[in-house]
């Protein structure tokens, strides 16, 4: 029987959460789940594009802070978790072919082949516990919703066929706490770091905050401003814009949860730089 998503078991371990995903008992977002552990975005693509994508991550470290790159064909993690299976251990996946979303799946067992190369990128869900601990509200967690995400007019630096816009996530922050949010997240470049923009969404090409491109809209209260962080959904926007023949990603908000405690993030990942395979 599926786990009740409304219960949001924040005290789970990453390993238990992955087991729930593997058995199909958890298919909802990972918002507010296993909050002591680092969450990550997934990007998978054929071997011939892997070096280009690694270069794209190097050139665009805010939207794509690379935590782990697996060798081609490998699906068991080594650094972010102890032998987690990237084919089964996320709640949901998206498959893009030639720039179009063609499937949303709960596992990749029928999609996986020996040419595929997996990348795990830092996720902003990993800094939300620190924001909440500092007394800064995290609206989508309060509402049991997915974070709102928007495709912007900010262009990523290109690497080969990888070119396209940055996607951002938005959190309403009280005006008198914006500086604190910038300071807290700025110390965590491994999970997107400081915001890329605050206020005036139209300045970065966002027309309507009530209509996010991914995730759920959230209200902005009196005395709050929208604050935007670079988002690991960016590779999905790039796949769409560049027409990559095949890219597999996490479904927005349905992240991989590893074994690394968020408190140990800076020690385990001292710099968000690509690693050689």
Order of alpha helices (4+ residues) and beta strands (2+ residues): alpha-beta-alpha-beta-beta-beta-beta-alpha-alpha-beta-beta-alpha-beta-beta-alpha-beta-beta-alpha
